[in-house]
Amino acid sequence: MEQKSSIGLGLRTAAAVICALIVLFPVLWMVAMVFKPADVMFARPTVFFYTPTLANFAYVIEQGFVNNLITSLALGIFSTILVVIIGTPAAYSFARFELKAKEDLFLFILASRMAPPVCLVIPFYLIYAKVGLLDTFVGLSLAYMTFNLSFYVWVLRSFCRDLPVELEEAAILEGWSKAQVFRRIVFPLLRNGIVATSVLCFIFAWNEFLFAFMLGGDSVQPLPVAIPKLITAQGVRWGEVAVVGVVSLIPVLAVVVLLQRHIVRGLTMGAVKG
Amino acid sequence: MTAPLKSCKTAADGLQLLNVSKTFDQTEVLHDIDLTVAPGEVLALVGPSGAGKTTLCRIIAGLETPSSGQCYMNGTDMTAMPPGDRRVAMMFESYALYPHLSVGDNVRSPLLARAKGGLPPTAGQHIEQLLAVLEIAHLSDRLPSELSGGQKQRTALARALIQNPNALLLDEPISHLDAKLRHKLRGEIRQILNARPHPTIWSTPDGLEGLSVGDRIAVLIAGRIEQIGTPEDIWLRPASVKVARLFGDPPMNILPGELQDGQGRIDFHCRSMTMTLPPALAASAKAIKGRAAFLGLRPNGLTLHRGDDQSAIATTVYSIESFGKYAIVTLITPPGDLIKLKTADVQDLKLGDDVGVRYASDQLLLFDGTTGRAAYVYS
C-alpha cells in the first residue's frame, strides 16, 4: 500500500514537472539566449556550451533601455496608485450606499471595459490631441487608469460586500466617525483585496502596447514599445530582445513574490471566510 | 405590573420607547412598541426569530430610524440623534469582533474612540480588570479567529461593558453557544449586570433564558408586544396562547375546544375530553361561554394515572424521553391530540400503555378561542 502510494506520488510529481516545463519552455529558451553570443544564437545543431557574454546587456544599456524600464515602472506604479485612490472609495460606495440607479451605473462602469481597446484608442488620440495630453506621461497614465478603474471597482466591490456591515456599525456605535471607521476597520480588512487587485492592474499597465504606441509617441516609451527598436536594418537583435524580455519579467515576478501572502489571501477571500 | 407602563410617559431615568413602529417595504416589522427600562434593570426581550427583536435593538442604538414613535434616554428625546452620540453599547448576535485587532485592541477600541488626546492612564488597568472578571485576560494578544465561541462571546461582552454606556443592548448574546456554556454564562453575565447602573435589554428566542435573566420580560411576537411583566407574571399568567407556547420546557399543551353552558357550570369540551371548569376559572370564563376556547395544561401540572378513572383523560403512551431525573412523556388521546407531561415516575411505563392523565385544577389556563387572549383572572 505504502509502496503504491509512493509510486503514485512519483508519477504525479513527474506529471507536474512535465506540465511546468511545457509552460516554462519558451521562458527558459529566452533566458538561455540572454548570455549567448550572436554567432551561436541560432547555430544548428544547437550549441549547449559556449562562452557567456554580456555584450547583449551592453548594447541594451547603450540604447537607453534603462529609461524605458523606468518609464514602464513609473507608468505602472503611478496609474495603479491613481486607480487605488479613486477606485477604493468608489467600490466601497457601490457596495454600501443607496444610490439612484446603482446597478445601472455599475453596469456602465463595467461596460467601459467591454469594448476592445482598439475601438477606444482613436477617440483617445483625438481627445488627447485637443487637450495636449498626447506624448505625455500623465496622459498615458490616465488612459491606463480609465481601463483599470472599471476592473478594479468591479472586483473590489465584491470584497467590500464580503465585509460584514456589523463591524462598521459596531465601530459607529463606539463613537468613531465614518472616516475613522473606513481607516481603522474597512481599509485594513480590504488590504488583501486591494493588493491582489492592484497587482493585476499593474501587470496590465506593464504589458500594455497599443495605447503606449499610439498615445506615448517618442517621449513616453515604455518597454513594450521600445522593443521594436531592436529590429534593425541589420536584422533582429535576438539576444538583446531576450535581455529586455527577461528584465521585464523581473518586476512582475518581484511584485508577486513579495506580495504573495496578500494575493493568495485576496484571491481566496471570498471562498474561505476566516 | 403591565398596566402602568403605558402611562409613565415622562420617566426621567432609563430608556423609554413610545409608540415605536417600523416598516420595511410596506411590511410592518414593529407595531406600536411601548417599553420602559429602568436604570439597573435587565429587561429580557423574548420572541421567536423574526419577531423584530434585532430591529428593536437597532432602533434603540440608532442604526435604524423608526417609521414613527420616539426613543428617550434619561428624559431626552434621542430619536434623531446619530448612533455615535447615544452612548448605547450593543453586543451583536454575530459578536462583530474586528478580525484584524487583538482581543485587547478590540476592547480598547471604544475607549479610544471617545478619548480626546489619548487614553487616560487608568484605562489599561481598567481593561485588564474587566478581562480578568470575564476570564479572558490571558487571551489579550490573540486575534478573534484564534478564539473559541465562548471566548469570542466574552470579548464582545467586554467590548460592550467597557464603554460605561447609557444603555446596554445584548442581542441574543449566548444563543450560539452550546448548552453547557450557555448555562454557565447566563449566570455569570447576570451577575456582572447586577452591579451595573444602566438599563439593559437582553434579547433571546429562549423563553427560559428570558425568565432566568430578566428582572422583567417583554414578549415580542410578530412585531407586537404581547405581554410585559415579571418572570412570575409571564410564567403563571401568560396573556395569550402565543405567550404560553413560548415559555416552558416542554411548552404548554394547548387543546382547542369550546365552552359549553351546563346547568350552573361551564364545561370545556374538546374532541379528547369534556371537563367541568373549576369554579374560579368558570367565573372568569363567563364572558366567553358558548364560544371557542383554548385550554392550557402545563406539562408539570399533569400526573399519570394507571387504572380506571373517570376523571382522567384517557390516553396511550406515544413516546418517552428520559432525562435521568425526570422524563418527558408524550401521550396521544384516541382522537389524536398529543399531550406532553413531565414526570419523575416512568418506571415500568412502556410505549403503547393505556394511561389516564389527571390535572391539577389550579394549573389550568383558559384562552379565548378567537383572539387567543387569556380568559382568566387569577388573583
Contacts between the chains, C-beta under 8 A, distances in Angstrom:
chain1	res1	chain2	res2	distance
A	164	B	94	6.6
A	164	B	96	6.6
A	166	B	92	5.0
A	166	B	94	5.7
A	166	B	96	4.0
A	167	B	96	5.3
A	167	B	98	6.1
A	167	B	99	7.9
A	169	B	61	7.9
A	169	B	63	5.4
A	169	B	83	7.7
A	169	B	92	7.6
A	169	B	96	7.2
A	170	B	90	7.3
A	170	B	92	6.3
A	170	B	96	4.2
A	170	B	98	7.8
A	170	B	159	7.9
A	171	B	98	7.6
A	171	B	109	7.2
A	171	B	113	7.5
A	172	B	63	7.6
A	172	B	83	5.3
A	172	B	84	5.6
A	173	B	61	5.7
A	173	B	62	7.7
A	173	B	63	7.5
A	173	B	83	5.4
A	173	B	84	6.8
A	173	B	86	7.8
A	173	B	88	6.6
A	173	B	89	6.9
A	173	B	90	5.6
A	174	B	84	7.6
A	174	B	109	5.9
A	174	B	110	3.9
A	174	B	113	4.5
A	174	B	114	7.6
A	174	B	163	7.1
A	175	B	84	4.7
A	175	B	85	7.9
A	175	B	87	7.7
A	175	B	110	6.8
A	175	B	113	3.9
A	175	B	114	4.8
A	176	B	84	7.0
A	176	B	109	8.0
A	176	B	113	4.7
A	177	B	84	7.3
A	180	B	113	7.5
A	184	B	109	7.9
A	185	B	98	6.0
A	188	B	100	4.8
A	189	B	99	6.7
A	189	B	100	6.0
A	274	B	99	6.3
A	274	B	145	5.2
